[in-house]
Amino acid sequence: MTQAVGFDLDMTLIDSRPGIRAAYQALTAETGVFVDADLAVSRLGPPLRTELRHWFPAEQIEQTVTTYRALYAEYAIAPTVPMPGAAEALAAVRELGLRVVVVTSKLGRLARLHLDHLGIVADEVAGDLFAEGKATAITKHGVGWYVGDHVADMVAARTAGVPGIGVATGPCPPDELRAAGAAYVLKDLTGLPGLLREIAVGSGPTA
């Protein structure tokens, strides 16, 4: 299997804040329970249930997850845009003969809606995974480097035994990404092509 570069989704490959904000606003309208959408999108990364617990009682969480995900497909996909440098980063992965694998806490079905809408092609998508839970997918799909914006992504990479590449485009600043085990930290994805050319050449793709 050809080696891959793994990517987190939200605030790594895509800026989903406008779409998620709209989905939370729709959830407030649907349920009558106020969710501070601006606050919610400032801390993207953990699983959906983690955020919903700030606003809904425990006995309502599972029904609210179902409601939110139904609203998500309608409200969150169209407003979402690629992160700066995403297209160039993915092109660099392909040029190096590597595969693209997306490993995200977002439900796989919703992740694929984002990718299809933005024309982002991934060889594999593994969803509904967080922190150490991502490590199994990282290993299974032959990921040699994992790129993410959250400290939990660096935990995932470390657990899988691969270098974590932090991008400081989400809620976690560079020092937190390094403290969580990032082997490299970039300002954003615009620096990834150059880094990959340095670190991937010589470890080349494997059949």
Secondary structure, 3 states (H helix, E strand, C coil): CCCEEEECCECCCEECHHHHHHHHHHHHHHHCCCCCHHHHHCCCCCCHHHHHCCCCCHHHHHHHHHHHHHHHHHHCCCCCEECCCHHHHHHHHHHCCCEEEEECCCCHHHHHHHHHHHCCCCCEEECCCCHHHHHHHHHHCCEEEEEECCHHHHHHHHHHCCCEEEECCCCCCHHHHHHCCCCEEECCHHHHHHHHHHHHCCCCCCC
